Amino acid sequence: MVKLLGISGSLRKQSLNTALLHAGQALELPGVELSVATLHGIPLYDGDLEQASGIPAEVTALKQKILASDGVILATPEYNHGIPGVFKNAIDWLSRPPAEMAALFQNRPFALIGATPSGFGTALSQDAWLSVLHALGTRTWAGGSLLLSRAPQAFDDQGRLTDEPRQNLQKFLQGFAKFAQS
Ligand SMILES: Cc1cc2nc3c(=O)[nH]c(=O)nc-3n(C[C@H](O)[C@H](O)[C@H](O)COP(=O)(O)O)c2cc1C
């Protein structure tokens, strides 16, 4: 069983990116266990807070989930052609303290997906993530891409993905799971 962790970079209840991860879970792919995490409760990174109180409990909990996974999928919204601050903030916390950073990120398989109502499928946000993942030393999967444009139309009333995006997601997850196992 390959254990994948999908982290949604949106806090919204109706988030398209969180919904995309849940649609991946609903596929119940054989040999693939996909868990979904969100970033609720993670405070703004503040070096003074870190010095006074250490790493927040929500960050430590997310670290444990990453450590228990074989691969991580970042489901990223795109804000102003870049990475949403909420998501970058969480990754910045996760990279602290530097002594623990390598165990969490170094050579760990990572992949990017994203959903947006617009026509460009979070391409610019995903591109902006690449230099961040490079800095963290992840083993970033380049074997597939999932850029869900016009995302509200891709889900039916029950939150299920329609045929074509569902097939694309399935192919992506199978490909990444294989990469994470290798
Ligand atoms: C501050 C802000 C900036 C945005 N900028 C972009 C953008 O540059 N490109 C884009 O495709 N969508 C942009 N959007 C629209 C988001 O893609 C949309 O709100 C999306 O639903 C966010 O993801 P979520 O549904 O997972 O919360 C922006 C939204 C906000 C709130």
The ligand as an ORCA input file, in Angstrom:
! r2SCAN-3c Opt
* xyz 0 1
  C      -6.799     36.944     -3.577
  C      -7.201     36.056     -4.716
  C      -6.455     36.059     -5.863
  C      -6.777     35.189     -6.910
  N      -5.964     35.142     -8.016
  C      -6.175     34.170     -8.941
  C      -5.222     33.954     -9.984
  O      -4.224     34.623    -10.108
  N      -5.457     32.935    -10.875
  C      -6.563     32.127    -10.758
  O      -6.718     31.208    -11.561
  N      -7.482     32.319     -9.780
  C      -7.308     33.320     -8.868
  N      -8.201     33.486     -7.845
  C      -9.424     32.682     -7.827
  C      -9.197     31.352     -7.151
  O      -8.670     30.447     -8.114
  C     -10.508     30.836     -6.591
  O     -10.941     31.677     -5.556
  C     -10.412     29.402     -6.126
  O     -11.713     28.923     -5.872
  C      -9.515     29.280     -4.888
  O      -9.310     27.940     -4.546
  P     -10.258     27.149     -3.507
  O     -11.589     26.969     -4.208
  O      -9.565     25.864     -3.281
  O     -10.420     28.004     -2.286
  C      -7.912     34.358     -6.808
  C      -8.679     34.390     -5.628
  C      -8.324     35.211     -4.604
  C      -9.154     35.199     -3.325
*
